[in-house]
Amino acid sequence: MSDRSHETLRLAVDLVILTVRKRTFRVLLIARGNEPFQGRLALPGGFLRTGESIEAAAARELEEETGLKGDELPLQQIGTYGDPDRDPRGRVVSVTYLAIAPNLPTPVAGSDAADARWRPVAPLLEKPGQLAFDHDRILADAVEEARRRLEYTTLATRFCADTFTIGELRDVYELVWGMRLDPRNFNRKVTKADGFLVQTDAKRAHETGRPAALYRRGPAEKLHPAMLRNGSEE
């Protein structure tokens, strides 16, 4: 017979903040200043306070631990994690938020974070177990969501300057997806997608080769057809 008693739990938030810095796909991590997992890398986050909304807690924890202002980022809820043994302090359910943005500042550790910095995503995915709690799983889920968004939305242009070349846009896809793309095929797909790019009259000279045409982001928010990682189209 199952236990019919009600579980007593605490509610927390965790944040996955992704960006591209110095031609590397990176995530914002802290080093925990307190137990449990003192000194281990972790996602920013913490417990809700009395009378506080989940969204307000996410913005507060991000700013307290890293100095980044959560109310200035496009935070979106992407999941809830509640395995019974995910936190040694007791039953903790975490609501996870994701933000993907360019040109984010250098974080400053605060609150109970001993350190805060941008870390490359690839080594964390290749060798799980480096992060505290179940944050390896949360990060993997969030990265997959980011990669999926590049397939179906025009998000990749948000990582570029006001004007950019097709090669610079391809760099974003390659860094986030973690794979090399055929330049000619990529060029054909992005220029074919409705409202994705608008060509300007300007060009950018390179030390070698012909000048490259400059583009700016178009009005579309979703990609038609989609840019799928398997090379097919929808």
LUMFILO-925826 format. One record per residue (C-alpha): residue number from 1; residue in one letter; x, y, z. Coordinates in Angstrom, 1 decimal. Layout:
<nodes>
<node nr="NUM" rest="A" px="X" py="Y" pz="Z"/>
...
</nodes>
This chain:
<nodes>
<node nr="1" rest="M" px="0.0" py="0.0" pz="0.0"/>
<node nr="2" rest="S" px="1.4" py="3.4" pz="-1.0"/>
<node nr="3" rest="D" px="2.1" py="6.2" pz="1.5"/>
<node nr="4" rest="R" px="-0.9" py="8.6" pz="1.3"/>
<node nr="5" rest="S" px="0.8" py="11.3" pz="3.4"/>
<node nr="6" rest="H" px="1.5" py="14.7" pz="1.7"/>
<node nr="7" rest="E" px="5.0" py="15.6" pz="0.8"/>
<node nr="8" rest="T" px="6.6" py="18.7" pz="2.4"/>
<node nr="9" rest="L" px="8.7" py="20.5" pz="-0.1"/>
<node nr="10" rest="R" px="10.5" py="23.8" pz="-0.8"/>
<node nr="11" rest="L" px="10.3" py="25.6" pz="-4.1"/>
<node nr="12" rest="A" px="13.4" py="26.9" pz="-5.9"/>
<node nr="13" rest="V" px="14.4" py="28.5" pz="-9.2"/>
<node nr="14" rest="D" px="17.4" py="27.7" pz="-11.4"/>
<node nr="15" rest="L" px="18.6" py="29.8" pz="-14.4"/>
<node nr="16" rest="V" px="20.3" py="28.8" pz="-17.6"/>
<node nr="17" rest="I" px="21.8" py="31.9" pz="-19.3"/>
<node nr="18" rest="L" px="23.4" py="31.1" pz="-22.6"/>
<node nr="19" rest="T" px="25.5" py="33.4" pz="-24.9"/>
<node nr="20" rest="V" px="28.2" py="33.4" pz="-27.5"/>
<node nr="21" rest="R" px="31.5" py="35.1" pz="-26.3"/>
<node nr="22" rest="K" px="34.8" py="35.1" pz="-28.0"/>
<node nr="23" rest="R" px="33.6" py="32.6" pz="-30.6"/>
<node nr="24" rest="T" px="32.5" py="30.1" pz="-27.9"/>
<node nr="25" rest="F" px="29.1" py="29.0" pz="-26.8"/>
<node nr="26" rest="R" px="29.0" py="29.6" pz="-23.1"/>
<node nr="27" rest="V" px="26.8" py="29.2" pz="-20.0"/>
<node nr="28" rest="L" px="26.7" py="31.4" pz="-16.9"/>
<node nr="29" rest="L" px="27.8" py="29.3" pz="-13.8"/>
<node nr="30" rest="I" px="28.7" py="30.0" pz="-10.2"/>
<node nr="31" rest="A" px="30.9" py="28.2" pz="-7.8"/>
<node nr="32" rest="R" px="28.9" py="27.4" pz="-4.7"/>
<node nr="33" rest="G" px="30.0" py="29.2" pz="-1.6"/>
<node nr="34" rest="N" px="28.0" py="27.1" pz="0.9"/>
<node nr="35" rest="E" px="27.1" py="23.5" pz="1.5"/>
<node nr="36" rest="P" px="25.8" py="21.3" pz="0.0"/>
<node nr="37" rest="F" px="28.3" py="21.0" pz="-2.8"/>
<node nr="38" rest="Q" px="30.5" py="23.9" pz="-1.6"/>
<node nr="39" rest="G" px="33.0" py="24.8" pz="-4.2"/>
<node nr="40" rest="R" px="31.2" py="22.9" pz="-7.0"/>
<node nr="41" rest="L" px="30.0" py="24.6" pz="-10.2"/>
<node nr="42" rest="A" px="26.3" py="25.2" pz="-10.4"/>
<node nr="43" rest="L" px="23.6" py="27.1" pz="-12.2"/>
<node nr="44" rest="P" px="22.6" py="30.4" pz="-10.5"/>
<node nr="45" rest="G" px="19.4" py="30.0" pz="-8.4"/>
<node nr="46" rest="G" px="17.9" py="29.6" pz="-5.0"/>
<node nr="47" rest="F" px="14.8" py="29.4" pz="-2.9"/>
<node nr="48" rest="L" px="11.7" py="31.5" pz="-3.2"/>
<node nr="49" rest="R" px="11.0" py="34.0" pz="-0.3"/>
<node nr="50" rest="T" px="7.7" py="34.4" pz="1.4"/>
<node nr="51" rest="G" px="5.2" py="36.3" pz="-0.7"/>
<node nr="52" rest="E" px="7.6" py="36.3" pz="-3.8"/>
<node nr="53" rest="S" px="6.5" py="35.2" pz="-7.2"/>
<node nr="54" rest="I" px="8.5" py="32.6" pz="-9.1"/>
<node nr="55" rest="E" px="9.5" py="35.2" pz="-11.8"/>
<node nr="56" rest="A" px="10.6" py="37.7" pz="-9.2"/>
<node nr="57" rest="A" px="12.7" py="35.0" pz="-7.4"/>
<node nr="58" rest="A" px="14.4" py="34.1" pz="-10.7"/>
<node nr="59" rest="A" px="15.4" py="37.7" pz="-11.4"/>
<node nr="60" rest="R" px="16.5" py="38.3" pz="-7.8"/>
<node nr="61" rest="E" px="18.6" py="35.2" pz="-7.6"/>
<node nr="62" rest="L" px="20.3" py="36.0" pz="-10.9"/>
<node nr="63" rest="E" px="21.2" py="39.5" pz="-9.9"/>
<node nr="64" rest="E" px="22.3" py="38.5" pz="-6.3"/>
<node nr="65" rest="E" px="24.6" py="35.7" pz="-7.4"/>
<node nr="66" rest="T" px="26.0" py="37.1" pz="-10.7"/>
<node nr="67" rest="G" px="25.2" py="40.8" pz="-11.0"/>
<node nr="68" rest="L" px="23.2" py="40.3" pz="-14.2"/>
<node nr="69" rest="K" px="19.7" py="41.9" pz="-14.2"/>
<node nr="70" rest="G" px="17.1" py="39.2" pz="-14.8"/>
<node nr="71" rest="D" px="14.4" py="41.8" pz="-15.6"/>
<node nr="72" rest="E" px="16.4" py="42.9" pz="-18.6"/>
<node nr="73" rest="L" px="16.8" py="39.4" pz="-20.0"/>
<node nr="74" rest="P" px="14.2" py="37.4" pz="-22.0"/>
<node nr="75" rest="L" px="13.7" py="34.8" pz="-19.2"/>
<node nr="76" rest="Q" px="11.3" py="31.9" pz="-20.2"/>
<node nr="77" rest="Q" px="10.2" py="29.0" pz="-18.1"/>
<node nr="78" rest="I" px="11.3" py="25.7" pz="-19.7"/>
<node nr="79" rest="G" px="10.8" py="23.0" pz="-17.1"/>
<node nr="80" rest="T" px="10.3" py="21.8" pz="-13.6"/>
<node nr="81" rest="Y" px="12.6" py="19.4" pz="-11.9"/>
<node nr="82" rest="G" px="11.5" py="17.5" pz="-8.8"/>
<node nr="83" rest="D" px="13.2" py="14.1" pz="-8.4"/>
<node nr="84" rest="P" px="13.0" py="13.2" pz="-4.7"/>
<node nr="85" rest="D" px="16.7" py="12.9" pz="-4.2"/>
<node nr="86" rest="R" px="17.9" py="15.9" pz="-6.3"/>
<node nr="87" rest="D" px="18.8" py="18.0" pz="-3.2"/>
<node nr="88" rest="P" px="20.4" py="16.5" pz="0.0"/>
<node nr="89" rest="R" px="18.6" py="19.2" pz="2.1"/>
<node nr="90" rest="G" px="15.2" py="17.6" pz="1.5"/>
<node nr="91" rest="R" px="12.5" py="17.6" pz="-1.1"/>
<node nr="92" rest="V" px="13.1" py="20.6" pz="-3.4"/>
<node nr="93" rest="V" px="11.3" py="21.3" pz="-6.6"/>
<node nr="94" rest="S" px="13.0" py="23.7" pz="-9.0"/>
<node nr="95" rest="V" px="11.4" py="25.8" pz="-11.7"/>
<node nr="96" rest="T" px="14.0" py="26.4" pz="-14.5"/>
<node nr="97" rest="Y" px="14.3" py="29.5" pz="-16.6"/>
<node nr="98" rest="L" px="16.3" py="30.0" pz="-19.9"/>
<node nr="99" rest="A" px="17.6" py="33.1" pz="-21.4"/>
<node nr="100" rest="I" px="19.6" py="33.3" pz="-24.7"/>
<node nr="101" rest="A" px="21.1" py="36.7" pz="-25.4"/>
<node nr="102" rest="P" px="24.2" py="38.3" pz="-27.0"/>
<node nr="103" rest="N" px="26.7" py="40.8" pz="-25.6"/>
<node nr="104" rest="L" px="26.1" py="39.9" pz="-22.0"/>
<node nr="105" rest="P" px="28.5" py="41.5" pz="-19.4"/>
<node nr="106" rest="T" px="31.1" py="39.9" pz="-17.3"/>
<node nr="107" rest="P" px="29.3" py="38.5" pz="-14.2"/>
<node nr="108" rest="V" px="30.2" py="39.5" pz="-10.6"/>
<node nr="109" rest="A" px="29.9" py="36.9" pz="-7.9"/>
<node nr="110" rest="G" px="27.7" py="37.8" pz="-4.9"/>
<node nr="111" rest="S" px="25.3" py="36.4" pz="-2.3"/>
<node nr="112" rest="D" px="26.3" py="32.8" pz="-1.6"/>
<node nr="113" rest="A" px="28.3" py="32.4" pz="-4.8"/>
<node nr="114" rest="A" px="32.1" py="32.2" pz="-4.4"/>
<node nr="115" rest="D" px="32.6" py="32.8" pz="-8.2"/>
<node nr="116" rest="A" px="30.6" py="33.6" pz="-11.3"/>
<node nr="117" rest="R" px="31.8" py="33.4" pz="-14.9"/>
<node nr="118" rest="W" px="31.0" py="32.3" pz="-18.4"/>
<node nr="119" rest="R" px="32.0" py="28.7" pz="-19.0"/>
<node nr="120" rest="P" px="32.2" py="26.8" pz="-22.3"/>
<node nr="121" rest="V" px="29.2" py="24.6" pz="-22.8"/>
<node nr="122" rest="A" px="30.9" py="21.8" pz="-24.8"/>
<node nr="123" rest="P" px="33.2" py="20.4" pz="-22.0"/>
<node nr="124" rest="L" px="30.2" py="20.3" pz="-19.6"/>
<node nr="125" rest="L" px="28.1" py="18.3" pz="-22.0"/>
<node nr="126" rest="E" px="30.9" py="16.0" pz="-22.9"/>
<node nr="127" rest="K" px="31.7" py="15.1" pz="-19.3"/>
<node nr="128" rest="P" px="28.6" py="15.1" pz="-17.2"/>
<node nr="129" rest="G" px="28.9" py="15.2" pz="-13.4"/>
<node nr="130" rest="Q" px="30.8" py="18.5" pz="-13.1"/>
<node nr="131" rest="L" px="27.8" py="20.4" pz="-11.8"/>
<node nr="132" rest="A" px="26.0" py="20.3" pz="-8.4"/>
<node nr="133" rest="F" px="22.6" py="18.8" pz="-7.8"/>
<node nr="134" rest="D" px="21.0" py="17.7" pz="-11.1"/>
<node nr="135" rest="H" px="22.3" py="20.7" pz="-13.0"/>
<node nr="136" rest="D" px="24.0" py="18.6" pz="-15.7"/>
<node nr="137" rest="R" px="20.6" py="17.3" pz="-16.7"/>
<node nr="138" rest="I" px="19.0" py="20.8" pz="-16.6"/>
<node nr="139" rest="L" px="21.9" py="22.3" pz="-18.7"/>
<node nr="140" rest="A" px="21.6" py="19.5" pz="-21.3"/>
<node nr="141" rest="D" px="17.9" py="20.0" pz="-21.6"/>
<node nr="142" rest="A" px="18.3" py="23.8" pz="-21.9"/>
<node nr="143" rest="V" px="21.0" py="23.5" pz="-24.6"/>
<node nr="144" rest="E" px="18.8" py="21.2" pz="-26.6"/>
<node nr="145" rest="E" px="16.0" py="23.8" pz="-26.3"/>
<node nr="146" rest="A" px="18.3" py="26.5" pz="-27.5"/>
<node nr="147" rest="R" px="19.4" py="24.4" pz="-30.5"/>
<node nr="148" rest="R" px="15.8" py="23.6" pz="-31.3"/>
<node nr="149" rest="R" px="15.0" py="27.3" pz="-31.3"/>
<node nr="150" rest="L" px="17.7" py="28.0" pz="-33.9"/>
<node nr="151" rest="E" px="16.0" py="25.4" pz="-36.1"/>
<node nr="152" rest="Y" px="12.5" py="27.1" pz="-36.0"/>
<node nr="153" rest="T" px="13.1" py="30.7" pz="-35.1"/>
<node nr="154" rest="T" px="15.3" py="33.6" pz="-36.2"/>
<node nr="155" rest="L" px="17.0" py="33.7" pz="-32.8"/>
<node nr="156" rest="A" px="20.5" py="33.3" pz="-34.4"/>
<node nr="157" rest="T" px="20.4" py="36.8" pz="-35.8"/>
<node nr="158" rest="R" px="20.2" py="38.2" pz="-32.2"/>
<node nr="159" rest="F" px="23.8" py="37.0" pz="-31.6"/>
<node nr="160" rest="C" px="25.0" py="39.1" pz="-34.5"/>
<node nr="161" rest="A" px="25.8" py="42.9" pz="-34.9"/>
<node nr="162" rest="D" px="23.3" py="45.2" pz="-36.6"/>
<node nr="163" rest="T" px="24.8" py="44.1" pz="-40.0"/>
<node nr="164" rest="F" px="26.6" py="40.8" pz="-40.5"/>
<node nr="165" rest="T" px="27.8" py="38.5" pz="-43.2"/>
<node nr="166" rest="I" px="26.4" py="35.0" pz="-44.0"/>
<node nr="167" rest="G" px="29.6" py="33.6" pz="-42.6"/>
<node nr="168" rest="E" px="29.2" py="35.3" pz="-39.3"/>
<node nr="169" rest="L" px="25.6" py="34.0" pz="-39.0"/>
<node nr="170" rest="R" px="26.9" py="30.5" pz="-39.9"/>
<node nr="171" rest="D" px="29.4" py="30.8" pz="-37.0"/>
<node nr="172" rest="V" px="26.5" py="31.2" pz="-34.6"/>
<node nr="173" rest="Y" px="24.8" py="28.1" pz="-35.8"/>
<node nr="174" rest="E" px="28.0" py="26.1" pz="-35.8"/>
<node nr="175" rest="L" px="28.9" py="27.2" pz="-32.2"/>
<node nr="176" rest="V" px="25.4" py="26.5" pz="-30.7"/>
<node nr="177" rest="W" px="24.8" py="23.3" pz="-32.6"/>
<node nr="178" rest="G" px="28.4" py="22.1" pz="-32.2"/>
<node nr="179" rest="M" px="28.8" py="21.0" pz="-35.8"/>
<node nr="180" rest="R" px="30.2" py="22.1" pz="-39.1"/>
<node nr="181" rest="L" px="27.9" py="23.3" pz="-41.8"/>
<node nr="182" rest="D" px="28.4" py="23.3" pz="-45.6"/>
<node nr="183" rest="P" px="28.8" py="27.0" pz="-46.5"/>
<node nr="184" rest="R" px="27.0" py="26.8" pz="-49.9"/>
<node nr="185" rest="N" px="24.0" py="24.8" pz="-48.5"/>
<node nr="186" rest="F" px="23.8" py="27.2" pz="-45.5"/>
<node nr="187" rest="N" px="23.8" py="30.3" pz="-47.7"/>
<node nr="188" rest="R" px="21.0" py="28.9" pz="-49.9"/>
<node nr="189" rest="K" px="18.8" py="28.0" pz="-46.9"/>
<node nr="190" rest="V" px="19.1" py="31.3" pz="-45.0"/>
<node nr="191" rest="T" px="18.6" py="33.5" pz="-48.0"/>
<node nr="192" rest="K" px="15.6" py="31.3" pz="-49.0"/>
<node nr="193" rest="A" px="13.8" py="31.6" pz="-45.7"/>
<node nr="194" rest="D" px="11.0" py="34.1" pz="-45.7"/>
<node nr="195" rest="G" px="11.8" py="37.3" pz="-43.8"/>
<node nr="196" rest="F" px="14.9" py="35.9" pz="-42.2"/>
<node nr="197" rest="L" px="17.5" py="38.3" pz="-43.7"/>
<node nr="198" rest="V" px="17.5" py="41.6" pz="-45.6"/>
<node nr="199" rest="Q" px="20.5" py="42.3" pz="-47.8"/>
<node nr="200" rest="T" px="22.0" py="45.8" pz="-47.5"/>
<node nr="201" rest="D" px="23.9" py="47.7" pz="-50.2"/>
<node nr="202" rest="A" px="27.1" py="47.5" pz="-48.2"/>
<node nr="203" rest="K" px="29.9" py="44.9" pz="-48.3"/>
<node nr="204" rest="R" px="32.7" py="44.0" pz="-45.9"/>
<node nr="205" rest="A" px="36.2" py="43.7" pz="-47.3"/>
<node nr="206" rest="H" px="38.5" py="40.7" pz="-46.2"/>
<node nr="207" rest="E" px="42.2" py="40.4" pz="-46.3"/>
<node nr="208" rest="T" px="41.8" py="37.6" pz="-48.9"/>
<node nr="209" rest="G" px="38.9" py="36.9" pz="-51.3"/>
<node nr="210" rest="R" px="36.1" py="39.0" pz="-52.5"/>
<node nr="211" rest="P" px="34.2" py="41.4" pz="-50.2"/>
<node nr="212" rest="A" px="31.2" py="39.8" pz="-48.5"/>
<node nr="213" rest="A" px="27.7" py="41.1" pz="-48.7"/>
<node nr="214" rest="L" px="26.2" py="42.5" pz="-45.4"/>
<node nr="215" rest="Y" px="22.8" py="41.6" pz="-44.2"/>
<node nr="216" rest="R" px="20.5" py="42.7" pz="-41.3"/>
<node nr="217" rest="R" px="17.8" py="40.7" pz="-39.5"/>
<node nr="218" rest="G" px="14.5" py="40.6" pz="-41.2"/>
<node nr="219" rest="P" px="11.0" py="41.0" pz="-39.7"/>
<node nr="220" rest="A" px="10.2" py="37.3" pz="-39.3"/>
<node nr="221" rest="E" px="10.3" py="35.6" pz="-35.9"/>
<node nr="222" rest="K" px="9.8" py="32.1" pz="-37.1"/>
<node nr="223" rest="L" px="11.7" py="30.3" pz="-39.9"/>
<node nr="224" rest="H" px="9.9" py="29.2" pz="-43.0"/>
<node nr="225" rest="P" px="11.2" py="26.7" pz="-44.1"/>
<node nr="226" rest="A" px="12.9" py="25.5" pz="-40.8"/>
<node nr="227" rest="M" px="16.7" py="25.1" pz="-40.6"/>
<node nr="228" rest="L" px="16.9" py="21.5" pz="-39.3"/>
<node nr="229" rest="R" px="20.2" py="20.1" pz="-38.0"/>
<node nr="230" rest="N" px="19.8" py="16.9" pz="-40.1"/>
<node nr="231" rest="G" px="20.0" py="18.9" pz="-43.3"/>
<node nr="232" rest="S" px="16.4" py="18.5" pz="-44.3"/>
<node nr="233" rest="E" px="13.8" py="21.2" pz="-44.6"/>
<node nr="234" rest="E" px="10.3" py="21.7" pz="-43.4"/>
</nodes>
